[in-house]
Amino acid sequence: MSDKIETRLFVSTDLAAGATVGLETGQTHYLKHVLRLGPGARVALFNGRDGEWIAEIDGIGKGWTSLTLKAQRRPQRAEPDIWLVFAPIKRARIDFTAQKATELGASVLWPVFTERTMVERVNTDRLLANATEAAEQTARLSVPEIRDPMRFEALLEAWPTERPLIVCDETGAGTPIAHVLSEPPFKGGTPCGLLIGPEGGFADRELDRLRQSSFVTPVSLGPRLLRSDTAALAALACWQAVAGDWTMERPDGLDL
């Protein structure tokens, strides 16, 4: 029996030493037919609450897998509290956004329908599947929360006013993002949100509404006009580098 950890999987089950965990059909197919694993193989499991655990396959069959938890590999730790609120874009690019935003540490993914948003519906189950796969592949100990889409006005009404909202203003009227993040209240990783508009930009009335909101801080992402998915990932990267966990050392135990 090898001690090698073959892969990482997200589960919803509570994790504790000696517990038995059953996997769903899709995960079983992946272990059995893609990785070709059998009894005795070891995988890492995480649920966003109990850290990461080494689990050994006891049995695997048609649509089922049973594993026993052996030891905790990494304890749960605090992660950045940064929400990404974005106008939905076409399917392949919204999948890409969900994957990369997860890699970059977003804690919430929240689609918002603005006046110029071209997409009419969002498949939140698909967003969650993309986010889960990205978390499994990048050693995250959690999967971002996927919020149901909201209209622009409803989102601002529902927004918790104690949480600053950084708006990426494509008009260039905002202060450069690195300058904003280097000062209070953002310096030090204060929980906040990032709002990215649609491909056609925010409507004038939406910009006026944002500027009237006390919790909103407009920022600029530089001299070039970025596409929505590029802007989302650029803003997240800036936040992590200046105010998030990119200021910390890489923890041990991330490799499979």
DRENLO-338795 format. One record per residue (C-alpha): residue in three letters; x negated, y, z negated. Coordinates in steps of 0.02 Angstrom, whole numbers, padded with zeros to 5 digits, always signed. Layout:
AlaXYZ...
This chain:
Met+00000+00000+00000Ser-00068+00170+00052Asp-00062+00323-00061Lys-00048+00434+00093Ile+00102+00552+00097Glu+00180+00524+00268Thr+00301+00672+00275Arg+00407+00793+00172Leu+00597+00791+00163Phe+00725+00907+00084Val+00860+00823-00020Ser+01002+00891-00126Thr+00984+00757-00262Asp+00909+00798-00431Leu+00729+00739-00443Ala+00652+00660-00598Ala+00526+00523-00638Gly+00592+00348-00605Ala+00752+00407-00519Thr+00815+00323-00362Val+00858+00429-00211Gly+00960+00379-00059Leu+00934+00463+00109Glu+01063+00506+00239Thr+01073+00430+00413Gly+00974+00564+00504Gln+00829+00558+00383Thr+00830+00368+00388His+00820+00371+00578Tyr+00672+00489+00568Leu+00577+00380+00443Lys+00617+00214+00525His+00617+00249+00712Val+00508+00405+00731Leu+00376+00380+00597Arg+00402+00190+00592Leu+00390+00181+00403Gly+00442+00036+00295Pro+00445-00017+00112Gly+00293+00043+00016Ala+00267+00201+00119Arg+00262+00363+00022Val+00346+00528+00063Ala+00365+00693-00029Leu+00538+00754-00079Phe+00594+00927-00136Asn+00762+01005-00175Gly+00725+01188-00213Arg+00747+01161-00401Asp+00635+01022-00468Gly+00472+01046-00375Glu+00399+00918-00255Trp+00394+00733-00295Ile+00304+00581-00226Ala+00432+00447-00180Glu+00404+00269-00123Ile+00519+00181-00001Asp+00599+00030-00085Gly+00707-00021+00060Ile+00761+00044+00229Gly+00901-00020+00340Lys+01030+00034+00467Gly+01076+00210+00413Trp+01009+00200+00236Thr+00847+00220+00140Ser+00815+00195-00045Leu+00665+00276-00130Thr+00598+00281-00307Leu+00519+00440-00375Lys+00344+00407-00440Ala+00269+00573-00498Gln+00289+00759-00478Arg+00167+00823-00350Arg+00198+01010-00376Pro+00308+01101-00502Gln+00441+01222-00443Arg+00376+01399-00437Ala+00450+01569-00408Glu+00461+01622-00225Pro+00484+01793-00147Asp+00660+01864-00155Ile+00673+01940+00018Trp+00834+01935+00119Leu+00830+01945+00308Val+00988+02023+00378Phe+00991+02019+00568Ala+01106+02044+00717Pro+01126+01874+00802Ile+01039+01845+00968Lys+01049+01708+01099Arg+01036+01526+01046Ala+00853+01481+01076Arg+00792+01645+01001Ile+00904+01635+00847Asp+00838+01458+00818Phe+00662+01526+00831Thr+00704+01668+00710Ala+00773+01547+00581Gln+00620+01435+00593Lys+00491+01572+00583Ala+00581+01674+00450Thr+00581+01517+00343Glu+00395+01496+00371Leu+00371+01678+00321Gly+00463+01653+00158Ala+00635+01731+00182Ser+00749+01679+00039Val+00913+01722+00128Leu+00959+01725+00312Trp+01115+01832+00340Pro+01185+01867+00514Val+01275+02033+00537Phe+01386+02084+00683Thr+01352+02262+00736Glu+01439+02365+00870Arg+01312+02315+01004Thr+01287+02134+00953Met+01310+02027+01109Val+01334+01859+01021Glu+01511+01826+00959Arg+01485+01672+00850Val+01346+01598+00744Asn+01324+01413+00707Thr+01270+01421+00525Asp+01248+01231+00517Arg+01121+01244+00658Leu+01032+01388+00569Leu+01022+01281+00412Ala+00953+01132+00509Asn+00817+01241+00586Ala+00775+01319+00418Thr+00768+01149+00332Glu+00651+01076+00462Ala+00537+01227+00449Ala+00533+01214+00259Glu+00487+01030+00269Gln+00345+01065+00389Thr+00270+01215+00299Ala+00261+01155+00118Arg+00397+01271+00054Leu+00480+01211-00105Ser+00649+01282-00053Val+00760+01310+00098Pro+00830+01484+00129Glu+01012+01514+00089Ile+01114+01536+00249Arg+01250+01666+00225Asp+01410+01673+00327Pro+01406+01812+00458Met+01486+01979+00414Arg+01535+02135+00508Phe+01418+02283+00485Glu+01538+02388+00381Ala+01587+02241+00271Leu+01404+02200+00240Leu+01366+02376+00178Glu+01520+02373+00066Ala+01468+02206-00007Trp+01283+02248-00025Pro+01220+02249-00207Thr+01167+02430-00227Glu+01028+02385-00350Arg+00939+02291-00209Pro+00846+02407-00089Leu+00883+02380+00094Ile+00742+02417+00216Val+00813+02460+00387Cys+00700+02440+00538Asp+00749+02598+00633Glu+00714+02581+00818Thr+00731+02770+00841Gly+00563+02793+00755Ala+00637+02910+00625Gly+00578+02806+00477Thr+00413+02808+00385Pro+00287+02676+00441Ile+00330+02513+00352Ala+00158+02485+00276His+00166+02656+00191Val+00339+02620+00120Leu+00293+02448+00054Ser+00137+02514-00031Glu+00239+02627-00145Pro+00372+02598-00279Pro+00499+02521-00284Phe+00432+02397-00157Lys+00253+02377-00218Gly+00241+02220-00323Gly+00373+02119-00232Thr+00535+02198-00292Pro+00684+02098-00227Cys+00750+02182-00071Gly+00823+02156+00102Leu+00767+02187+00280Leu+00897+02238+00410Ile+00861+02210+00595Gly+00979+02281+00726Pro+01038+02209+00893Glu+00948+02213+01060Gly+01035+02375+01108Gly+00996+02457+00942Phe+01114+02522+00810Ala+01257+02634+00866Asp+01245+02816+00812Arg+01387+02796+00688Glu+01299+02645+00611Leu+01138+02743+00592Asp+01236+02884+00509Arg+01317+02760+00391Leu+01148+02686+00345Arg+01071+02857+00314Gln+01213+02900+00196Ser+01186+02743+00090Ser+01081+02774-00066Phe+01005+02599-00064Val+00940+02612+00116Thr+00761+02653+00164Pro+00728+02673+00352Val+00558+02618+00416Ser+00464+02619+00580Leu+00379+02465+00653Gly+00255+02565+00757Pro+00247+02648+00927Arg+00315+02502+01030Leu+00497+02453+01050Leu+00510+02275+00984Arg+00637+02144+01028Ser+00752+02095+00885Asp+00670+01929+00847Thr+00496+02007+00856Ala+00550+02148+00740Ala+00621+02026+00612Leu+00461+01925+00601Ala+00348+02078+00605Ala+00444+02158+00461Leu+00437+01997+00359Ala+00251+01980+00390Cys+00221+02160+00336Trp+00324+02135+00177Gln+00233+01974+00132Ala+00061+02049+00165Val+00089+02207+00065Ala+00221+02165-00067Gly+00252+01977-00060Asp+00159+01816-00094Trp+00026+01840+00039Thr-00062+01937-00097Met-00082+01772-00194Glu-00204+01629-00168Arg-00147+01472-00080Pro-00092+01344-00210Asp-00164+01168-00218Gly-00071+01016-00153Leu+00000+01087+00008Asp-00074+00959+00126Leu+00013+00796+00165
